[in-house]
Amino acid sequence: GFTDSEANIAGIAKFVESLHAVREVELVPYHRFGQHKYEMLGREYLLSDAAGITEERLKQLSCILAAYGLNPVVGG
């Protein structure tokens, strides 16, 4: 919900496409791996309610990247 708008992904794809040497883009879904570290430090983890991305949404974003001739890879 922060950087996965279709316009943002298309803008990234357009930029990466201009690099010519880069053909692969990794989509890394949001995770909460750092939440425990915040708790250990006594700090509030402000993204605890952030929703993860769905498989369907990852497919949609992958299609946008592929339309620019890029190879989308889902990481994480």
A tleap script that builds the chain and sets N, CA, C and O, in Angstrom:
source leaprc.protein.ff14SB
mol = sequence {
  NGLY PHE THR ASP SER GLU ALA ASN ILE ALA
  GLY ILE ALA LYS PHE VAL GLU SER LEU HIE
  ALA VAL ARG GLU VAL GLU LEU VAL PRO TYR
  HIE ARG PHE GLY GLN HIE LYS TYR GLU MET
  LEU GLY ARG GLU TYR LEU LEU SER ASP ALA
  ALA GLY ILE THR GLU GLU ARG LEU LYS GLN
  LEU SER CYS ILE LEU ALA ALA TYR GLY LEU
  ASN PRO VAL VAL GLY CGLY
}
set mol.1.N position { 0.787 -1.198 0.000 }
set mol.1.CA position { 0.000 0.000 0.000 }
set mol.1.C position { 0.832 1.267 0.000 }
set mol.1.O position { 0.280 2.359 -0.133 }
set mol.2.N position { 2.153 1.153 0.146 }
set mol.2.CA position { 3.005 2.340 0.182 }
set mol.2.C position { 3.676 2.608 -1.166 }
set mol.2.O position { 3.693 3.745 -1.639 }
set mol.3.N position { 4.210 1.593 -1.764 }
set mol.3.CA position { 4.949 1.794 -3.028 }
set mol.3.C position { 4.476 0.875 -4.142 }
set mol.3.O position { 5.134 0.776 -5.177 }
set mol.4.N position { 3.358 0.206 -3.952 }
set mol.4.CA position { 2.927 -0.761 -4.954 }
set mol.4.C position { 1.790 -0.274 -5.850 }
set mol.4.O position { 1.041 -1.084 -6.397 }
set mol.5.N position { 1.658 1.034 -6.002 }
set mol.5.CA position { 0.641 1.513 -6.932 }
set mol.5.C position { 1.075 1.166 -8.351 }
set mol.5.O position { 2.267 1.058 -8.636 }
set mol.6.N position { 0.110 0.995 -9.226 }
set mol.6.CA position { 0.432 0.649 -10.610 }
set mol.6.C position { 1.262 1.738 -11.271 }
set mol.6.O position { 2.156 1.442 -12.064 }
set mol.7.N position { 0.977 2.985 -10.955 }
set mol.7.CA position { 1.744 4.096 -11.529 }
set mol.7.C position { 3.192 4.061 -11.042 }
set mol.7.O position { 4.111 4.307 -11.824 }
set mol.8.N position { 3.403 3.759 -9.771 }
set mol.8.CA position { 4.757 3.691 -9.230 }
set mol.8.C position { 5.543 2.536 -9.847 }
set mol.8.O position { 6.703 2.705 -10.224 }
set mol.9.N position { 4.918 1.370 -9.951 }
set mol.9.CA position { 5.588 0.208 -10.534 }
set mol.9.C position { 5.902 0.461 -12.005 }
set mol.9.O position { 6.972 0.084 -12.482 }
set mol.10.N position { 4.983 1.095 -12.724 }
set mol.10.CA position { 5.233 1.419 -14.134 }
set mol.10.C position { 6.381 2.419 -14.253 }
set mol.10.O position { 7.198 2.311 -15.168 }
set mol.11.N position { 6.455 3.384 -13.349 }
set mol.11.CA position { 7.556 4.348 -13.362 }
set mol.11.C position { 8.893 3.683 -13.102 }
set mol.11.O position { 9.891 3.999 -13.750 }
set mol.12.N position { 8.910 2.760 -12.152 }
set mol.12.CA position { 10.133 2.002 -11.871 }
set mol.12.C position { 10.518 1.172 -13.088 }
set mol.12.O position { 11.685 1.133 -13.479 }
set mol.13.N position { 9.537 0.511 -13.681 }
set mol.13.CA position { 9.797 -0.319 -14.861 }
set mol.13.C position { 10.357 0.515 -16.013 }
set mol.13.O position { 11.289 0.092 -16.697 }
set mol.14.N position { 9.795 1.682 -16.220 }
set mol.14.CA position { 10.281 2.553 -17.295 }
set mol.14.C position { 11.733 2.963 -17.044 }
set mol.14.O position { 12.549 2.974 -17.966 }
set mol.15.N position { 12.046 3.296 -15.804 }
set mol.15.CA position { 13.419 3.660 -15.461 }
set mol.15.C position { 14.370 2.482 -15.665 }
set mol.15.O position { 15.420 2.628 -16.290 }
set mol.16.N position { 14.000 1.316 -15.135 }
set mol.16.CA position { 14.864 0.134 -15.248 }
set mol.16.C position { 15.047 -0.261 -16.706 }
set mol.16.O position { 16.135 -0.668 -17.113 }
set mol.17.N position { 13.985 -0.141 -17.485 }
set mol.17.CA position { 14.057 -0.450 -18.914 }
set mol.17.C position { 15.115 0.411 -19.602 }
set mol.17.O position { 15.780 -0.051 -20.529 }
set mol.18.N position { 15.276 1.644 -19.162 }
set mol.18.CA position { 16.244 2.560 -19.776 }
set mol.18.C position { 17.689 2.196 -19.442 }
set mol.18.O position { 18.615 2.696 -20.081 }
set mol.19.N position { 17.889 1.337 -18.454 }
set mol.19.CA position { 19.240 0.962 -18.048 }
set mol.19.C position { 19.876 -0.059 -18.990 }
set mol.19.O position { 21.095 -0.231 -18.974 }
set mol.20.N position { 19.079 -0.732 -19.800 }
set mol.20.CA position { 19.503 -1.695 -20.825 }
set mol.20.C position { 20.229 -2.917 -20.272 }
set mol.20.O position { 19.988 -4.020 -20.762 }
set mol.21.N position { 21.084 -2.783 -19.301 }
set mol.21.CA position { 21.825 -3.932 -18.772 }
set mol.21.C position { 21.011 -4.702 -17.735 }
set mol.21.O position { 21.336 -5.846 -17.421 }
set mol.22.N position { 19.969 -4.094 -17.208 }
set mol.22.CA position { 19.158 -4.731 -16.175 }
set mol.22.C position { 17.895 -5.288 -16.827 }
set mol.22.O position { 17.168 -4.561 -17.504 }
set mol.23.N position { 17.643 -6.553 -16.626 }
set mol.23.CA position { 16.461 -7.191 -17.211 }
set mol.23.C position { 15.591 -7.856 -16.161 }
set mol.23.O position { 14.487 -8.303 -16.473 }
set mol.24.N position { 16.060 -7.931 -14.925 }
set mol.24.CA position { 15.326 -8.623 -13.878 }
set mol.24.C position { 15.034 -7.660 -12.731 }
set mol.24.O position { 15.897 -6.887 -12.316 }
set mol.25.N position { 13.811 -7.720 -12.230 }
set mol.25.CA position { 13.403 -6.882 -11.105 }
set mol.25.C position { 12.790 -7.793 -10.048 }
set mol.25.O position { 11.896 -8.587 -10.341 }
set mol.26.N position { 13.274 -7.671 -8.827 }
set mol.26.CA position { 12.760 -8.495 -7.734 }
set mol.26.C position { 11.698 -7.726 -6.959 }
set mol.26.O position { 11.931 -6.608 -6.499 }
set mol.27.N position { 10.542 -8.337 -6.825 }
set mol.27.CA position { 9.472 -7.794 -5.996 }
set mol.27.C position { 9.600 -8.451 -4.624 }
set mol.27.O position { 9.495 -9.672 -4.506 }
set mol.28.N position { 9.825 -7.652 -3.603 }
set mol.28.CA position { 10.019 -8.185 -2.252 }
set mol.28.C position { 8.814 -7.777 -1.406 }
set mol.28.O position { 8.667 -6.606 -1.058 }
set mol.29.N position { 7.964 -8.729 -1.078 }
set mol.29.CA position { 6.790 -8.411 -0.257 }
set mol.29.C position { 7.197 -7.927 1.131 }
set mol.29.O position { 8.225 -8.342 1.666 }
set mol.30.N position { 6.390 -7.056 1.701 }
set mol.30.CA position { 6.635 -6.551 3.046 }
set mol.30.C position { 6.583 -7.706 4.046 }
set mol.30.O position { 5.768 -8.619 3.914 }
set mol.31.N position { 7.448 -7.653 5.030 }
set mol.31.CA position { 7.455 -8.641 6.107 }
set mol.31.C position { 7.672 -7.916 7.429 }
set mol.31.O position { 8.027 -6.737 7.460 }
set mol.32.N position { 7.455 -8.634 8.499 }
set mol.32.CA position { 7.591 -8.053 9.840 }
set mol.32.C position { 8.785 -8.639 10.595 }
set mol.32.O position { 8.749 -8.715 11.823 }
set mol.33.N position { 9.818 -9.045 9.905 }
set mol.33.CA position { 10.955 -9.681 10.554 }
set mol.33.C position { 11.634 -8.775 11.578 }
set mol.33.O position { 12.213 -9.273 12.544 }
set mol.34.N position { 11.577 -7.477 11.392 }
set mol.34.CA position { 12.246 -6.553 12.305 }
set mol.34.C position { 11.431 -6.190 13.533 }
set mol.34.O position { 11.934 -5.505 14.423 }
set mol.35.N position { 10.187 -6.633 13.598 }
set mol.35.CA position { 9.312 -6.246 14.698 }
set mol.35.C position { 9.894 -6.677 16.050 }
set mol.35.O position { 9.833 -5.914 17.015 }
set mol.36.N position { 10.441 -7.855 16.129 }
set mol.36.CA position { 11.005 -8.349 17.395 }
set mol.36.C position { 12.158 -7.459 17.875 }
set mol.36.O position { 12.310 -7.231 19.076 }
set mol.37.N position { 12.958 -6.963 16.947 }
set mol.37.CA position { 14.077 -6.086 17.319 }
set mol.37.C position { 13.565 -4.799 17.945 }
set mol.37.O position { 14.129 -4.309 18.924 }
set mol.38.N position { 12.500 -4.256 17.380 }
set mol.38.CA position { 11.909 -3.045 17.958 }
set mol.38.C position { 11.452 -3.319 19.386 }
set mol.38.O position { 11.700 -2.519 20.288 }
set mol.39.N position { 10.783 -4.455 19.589 }
set mol.39.CA position { 10.296 -4.807 20.923 }
set mol.39.C position { 11.457 -4.950 21.914 }
set mol.39.O position { 11.360 -4.512 23.061 }
set mol.40.N position { 12.552 -5.567 21.460 }
set mol.40.CA position { 13.720 -5.730 22.327 }
set mol.40.C position { 14.339 -4.395 22.705 }
set mol.40.O position { 14.915 -4.259 23.785 }
set mol.41.N position { 14.224 -3.411 21.826 }
set mol.41.CA position { 14.769 -2.082 22.085 }
set mol.41.C position { 13.787 -1.184 22.824 }
set mol.41.O position { 14.104 -0.038 23.145 }
set mol.42.N position { 12.597 -1.706 23.092 }
set mol.42.CA position { 11.578 -0.925 23.781 }
set mol.42.C position { 10.983 0.167 22.912 }
set mol.42.O position { 10.464 1.165 23.410 }
set mol.43.N position { 11.067 -0.039 21.599 }
set mol.43.CA position { 10.529 0.954 20.657 }
set mol.43.C position { 9.222 0.454 20.065 }
set mol.43.O position { 8.996 -0.750 19.942 }
set mol.44.N position { 8.372 1.394 19.702 }
set mol.44.CA position { 7.099 1.048 19.087 }
set mol.44.C position { 7.318 0.716 17.609 }
set mol.44.O position { 7.977 1.466 16.889 }
set mol.45.N position { 6.770 -0.390 17.174 }
set mol.45.CA position { 6.846 -0.803 15.770 }
set mol.45.C position { 5.608 -0.253 15.074 }
set mol.45.O position { 4.514 -0.794 15.231 }
set mol.46.N position { 5.775 0.810 14.314 }
set mol.46.CA position { 4.645 1.552 13.759 }
set mol.46.C position { 3.932 0.854 12.609 }
set mol.46.O position { 2.840 1.267 12.219 }
set mol.47.N position { 4.532 -0.194 12.064 }
set mol.47.CA position { 3.911 -0.874 10.924 }
set mol.47.C position { 3.307 -2.227 11.306 }
set mol.47.O position { 3.127 -3.083 10.439 }
set mol.48.N position { 2.997 -2.430 12.567 }
set mol.48.CA position { 2.471 -3.724 13.001 }
set mol.48.C position { 1.117 -4.043 12.371 }
set mol.48.O position { 0.750 -5.212 12.260 }
set mol.49.N position { 0.384 -3.037 11.965 }
set mol.49.CA position { -0.923 -3.267 11.345 }
set mol.49.C position { -0.867 -3.257 9.819 }
set mol.49.O position { -1.900 -3.384 9.160 }
set mol.50.N position { 0.312 -3.110 9.262 }
set mol.50.CA position { 0.439 -3.062 7.798 }
set mol.50.C position { 0.072 -4.420 7.205 }
set mol.50.O position { 0.537 -5.464 7.661 }
set mol.51.N position { -0.749 -4.378 6.205 }
set mol.51.CA position { -1.188 -5.617 5.548 }
set mol.51.C position { -0.133 -6.090 4.561 }
set mol.51.O position { 0.543 -5.290 3.915 }
set mol.52.N position { -0.008 -7.381 4.461 }
set mol.52.CA position { 0.886 -7.958 3.475 }
set mol.52.C position { 0.254 -7.909 2.091 }
set mol.52.O position { -0.933 -7.616 1.946 }
set mol.53.N position { 1.049 -8.196 1.094 }
set mol.53.CA position { 0.559 -8.174 -0.279 }
set mol.53.C position { 0.055 -9.564 -0.663 }
set mol.53.O position { 0.623 -10.569 -0.237 }
set mol.54.N position { -0.985 -9.622 -1.447 }
set mol.54.CA position { -1.553 -10.905 -1.849 }
set mol.54.C position { -0.834 -11.452 -3.079 }
set mol.54.O position { -0.165 -10.715 -3.803 }
set mol.55.N position { -0.980 -12.739 -3.297 }
set mol.55.CA position { -0.403 -13.373 -4.487 }
set mol.55.C position { -0.988 -12.757 -5.743 }
set mol.55.O position { -0.280 -12.556 -6.730 }
set mol.56.N position { -2.273 -12.458 -5.710 }
set mol.56.CA position { -2.934 -11.851 -6.875 }
set mol.56.C position { -2.321 -10.486 -7.189 }
set mol.56.O position { -2.083 -10.161 -8.352 }
set mol.57.N position { -2.071 -9.700 -6.162 }
set mol.57.CA position { -1.468 -8.377 -6.371 }
set mol.57.C position { -0.044 -8.513 -6.910 }
set mol.57.O position { 0.363 -7.735 -7.773 }
set mol.58.N position { 0.708 -9.479 -6.417 }
set mol.58.CA position { 2.046 -9.715 -6.938 }
set mol.58.C position { 1.996 -10.079 -8.422 }
set mol.58.O position { 2.849 -9.650 -9.199 }
set mol.59.N position { 1.003 -10.864 -8.810 }
set mol.59.CA position { 0.842 -11.221 -10.226 }
set mol.59.C position { 0.533 -9.982 -11.062 }
set mol.59.O position { 1.076 -9.818 -12.154 }
set mol.60.N position { -0.334 -9.113 -10.554 }
set mol.60.CA position { -0.664 -7.876 -11.272 }
set mol.60.C position { 0.577 -7.018 -11.474 }
set mol.60.O position { 0.817 -6.516 -12.572 }
set mol.61.N position { 1.359 -6.849 -10.428 }
set mol.61.CA position { 2.567 -6.033 -10.520 }
set mol.61.C position { 3.605 -6.684 -11.427 }
set mol.61.O position { 4.324 -5.992 -12.149 }
set mol.62.N position { 3.683 -8.000 -11.392 }
set mol.62.CA position { 4.591 -8.728 -12.280 }
set mol.62.C position { 4.219 -8.510 -13.738 }
set mol.62.O position { 5.096 -8.377 -14.591 }
set mol.63.N position { 2.940 -8.472 -14.024 }
set mol.63.CA position { 2.473 -8.233 -15.403 }
set mol.63.C position { 2.882 -6.846 -15.890 }
set mol.63.O position { 3.238 -6.679 -17.056 }
set mol.64.N position { 2.833 -5.863 -15.015 }
set mol.64.CA position { 3.255 -4.508 -15.392 }
set mol.64.C position { 4.735 -4.512 -15.749 }
set mol.64.O position { 5.135 -3.942 -16.764 }
set mol.65.N position { 5.546 -5.155 -14.916 }
set mol.65.CA position { 6.986 -5.226 -15.187 }
set mol.65.C position { 7.260 -5.978 -16.484 }
set mol.65.O position { 8.103 -5.564 -17.280 }
set mol.66.N position { 6.552 -7.076 -16.694 }
set mol.66.CA position { 6.754 -7.882 -17.905 }
set mol.66.C position { 6.367 -7.101 -19.151 }
set mol.66.O position { 6.952 -7.312 -20.213 }
set mol.67.N position { 5.403 -6.209 -19.043 }
set mol.67.CA position { 4.985 -5.392 -20.194 }
set mol.67.C position { 6.117 -4.469 -20.669 }
set mol.67.O position { 6.108 -4.012 -21.812 }
set mol.68.N position { 7.067 -4.204 -19.810 }
set mol.68.CA position { 8.230 -3.376 -20.147 }
set mol.68.C position { 9.426 -4.242 -20.560 }
set mol.68.O position { 10.540 -3.737 -20.698 }
set mol.69.N position { 9.197 -5.525 -20.754 }
set mol.69.CA position { 10.262 -6.417 -21.172 }
set mol.69.C position { 11.173 -6.875 -20.050 }
set mol.69.O position { 12.271 -7.374 -20.297 }
set mol.70.N position { 10.716 -6.705 -18.813 }
set mol.70.CA position { 11.516 -7.091 -17.654 }
set mol.70.C position { 11.067 -8.456 -17.129 }
set mol.70.O position { 9.931 -8.876 -17.345 }
set mol.71.N position { 11.965 -9.124 -16.449 }
set mol.71.CA position { 11.664 -10.411 -15.842 }
set mol.71.C position { 11.385 -10.194 -14.353 }
set mol.71.O position { 12.319 -9.992 -13.577 }
set mol.72.N position { 10.112 -10.232 -13.944 }
set mol.72.CA position { 9.819 -10.049 -12.521 }
set mol.72.C position { 10.081 -11.332 -11.733 }
set mol.72.O position { 9.707 -12.423 -12.164 }
set mol.73.N position { 10.720 -11.191 -10.584 }
set mol.73.CA position { 11.011 -12.308 -9.695 }
set mol.73.C position { 10.474 -11.937 -8.322 }
set mol.73.O position { 10.771 -10.862 -7.801 }
set mol.74.N position { 9.692 -12.820 -7.743 }
set mol.74.CA position { 9.151 -12.564 -6.409 }
set mol.74.C position { 10.145 -13.104 -5.391 }
set mol.74.O position { 10.468 -14.292 -5.386 }
set mol.75.N position { 10.623 -12.213 -4.528 }
set mol.75.CA position { 11.610 -12.586 -3.509 }
set mol.75.C position { 11.020 -12.517 -2.133 }
set mol.75.O position { 9.808 -12.392 -1.958 }
set mol.76.N position { 11.868 -12.597 -1.187 }
set mol.76.CA position { 11.410 -12.456 0.181 }
set mol.76.C position { 11.668 -13.683 0.907 }
set mol.76.O position { 11.354 -13.776 2.094 }
savepdb mol mol.pdb
quit
